[in-house]
Amino acid sequence: MIVLGVVMLVVGAVTQLSLLWTVGVALVAIGLVLWLLGAAGRAVAGRRHYW
């Protein structure tokens, strides 16, 4: 999810599409939150690991 968000950020910056930029920021933020919760050992949505 983080990689997809970064790709959307790059494409949004190159093409000047603010919608892609906004969605990219949201995906990166959600991906980081899930990654941090998983790294802390907490089960997120019934899953222990996200990879």
Backbone as CSV, one residue per row, in Angstrom:
resi,resn,N_x,N_y,N_z,CA_x,CA_y,CA_z,C_x,C_y,C_z
1,MET,0.824,-1.178,0.000,0.000,0.000,0.000,0.876,1.252,0.000
2,ILE,1.976,1.186,0.711,2.884,2.333,0.745,3.503,2.561,-0.631
3,VAL,3.894,1.479,-1.284,4.507,1.605,-2.615,3.500,2.171,-3.604
4,LEU,2.263,1.687,-3.565,1.228,2.211,-4.454,0.990,3.698,-4.192
5,GLY,0.988,4.090,-2.928,0.820,5.497,-2.589,1.947,6.365,-3.114
6,VAL,3.176,5.870,-3.009,4.326,6.634,-3.515,4.253,6.749,-5.031
7,VAL,3.876,5.672,-5.706,3.730,5.724,-7.169,2.670,6.747,-7.555
8,MET,1.552,6.750,-6.836,0.503,7.729,-7.148,0.960,9.148,-6.856
9,LEU,1.769,9.338,-5.811,2.308,10.664,-5.535,3.199,11.146,-6.673
10,VAL,4.048,10.273,-7.164,4.955,10.644,-8.260,4.166,10.954,-9.520
11,VAL,3.215,10.085,-9.869,2.412,10.316,-11.078,1.590,11.593,-10.936
12,GLY,1.035,11.818,-9.753,0.259,13.043,-9.520,1.114,14.293,-9.614
13,ALA,2.355,14.209,-9.144,3.247,15.370,-9.222,3.671,15.638,-10.655
14,VAL,3.926,14.571,-11.422,4.377,14.748,-12.802,3.245,15.268,-13.687
15,THR,2.037,14.733,-13.500,0.914,15.116,-14.369,0.092,16.281,-13.832
16,GLN,0.458,16.763,-12.641,-0.247,17.880,-12.017,-1.717,17.579,-11.739
17,LEU,-2.029,16.302,-11.441,-3.390,15.918,-11.081,-3.491,15.861,-9.557
18,SER,-4.256,16.779,-8.993,-4.341,16.856,-7.536,-5.081,15.665,-6.937
19,LEU,-5.974,15.039,-7.687,-6.693,13.880,-7.180,-5.734,12.723,-6.918
20,LEU,-4.802,12.474,-7.838,-3.811,11.418,-7.626,-2.910,11.741,-6.445
21,TRP,-2.554,12.990,-6.295,-1.713,13.413,-5.178,-2.432,13.152,-3.852
22,THR,-3.714,13.523,-3.774,-4.490,13.350,-2.550,-4.659,11.879,-2.199
23,VAL,-4.994,11.057,-3.180,-5.162,9.623,-2.948,-3.827,8.999,-2.563
24,GLY,-2.752,9.434,-3.168,-1.427,8.934,-2.829,-1.051,9.234,-1.386
25,VAL,-1.323,10.437,-0.939,-1.037,10.801,0.456,-1.861,9.939,1.403
26,ALA,-3.131,9.730,1.086,-3.987,8.904,1.929,-3.485,7.462,1.985
27,LEU,-3.076,6.902,0.850,-2.576,5.530,0.832,-1.284,5.382,1.623
28,VAL,-0.400,6.346,1.499,0.854,6.296,2.257,0.551,6.375,3.754
29,ALA,-0.346,7.255,4.144,-0.676,7.403,5.565,-1.309,6.126,6.122
30,ILE,-2.247,5.547,5.406,-2.892,4.313,5.861,-1.884,3.175,5.907
31,GLY,-1.036,3.088,4.899,-0.013,2.053,4.882,0.957,2.173,6.046
32,LEU,1.356,3.390,6.374,2.266,3.591,7.507,1.612,3.224,8.834
33,VAL,0.340,3.568,8.996,-0.369,3.226,10.229,-0.474,1.711,10.371
34,LEU,-0.849,1.017,9.297,-0.940,-0.442,9.354,0.424,-1.070,9.616
35,TRP,1.458,-0.525,9.005,2.811,-1.044,9.201,3.256,-0.863,10.654
36,LEU,3.004,0.317,11.219,3.401,0.564,12.599,2.630,-0.309,13.577
37,LEU,1.346,-0.488,13.345,0.565,-1.359,14.223,1.041,-2.806,14.121
38,GLY,1.343,-3.246,12.920,1.857,-4.605,12.741,3.220,-4.781,13.379
39,ALA,4.069,-3.762,13.291,5.403,-3.844,13.883,5.337,-3.828,15.407
40,ALA,4.291,-3.239,15.949,4.131,-3.183,17.397,3.565,-4.486,17.947
41,GLY,3.213,-5.420,17.069,2.698,-6.707,17.511,1.199,-6.749,17.698
42,ARG,0.511,-5.733,17.258,-0.939,-5.702,17.387,-1.583,-6.333,16.166
43,ALA,-2.611,-7.099,16.395,-3.375,-7.676,15.288,-4.285,-6.591,14.719
44,VAL,-4.232,-6.414,13.417,-5.064,-5.411,12.745,-6.029,-6.152,11.847
45,ALA,-7.317,-5.959,12.075,-8.376,-6.602,11.292,-8.220,-8.129,11.299
46,GLY,-7.829,-8.666,12.438,-7.711,-10.103,12.576,-6.434,-10.716,12.019
47,ARG,-5.522,-9.893,11.536,-4.272,-10.412,10.954,-3.091,-9.910,11.764
48,ARG,-2.150,-10.785,12.008,-0.944,-10.409,12.746,0.090,-9.748,11.856
49,HIS,0.168,-10.136,10.573,1.214,-9.638,9.688,0.623,-9.092,8.412
50,TYR,1.225,-8.046,7.907,0.911,-7.501,6.593,2.186,-7.445,5.801
51,TRP,2.271,-8.133,4.696,3.455,-8.063,3.843,3.136,-8.157,2.438
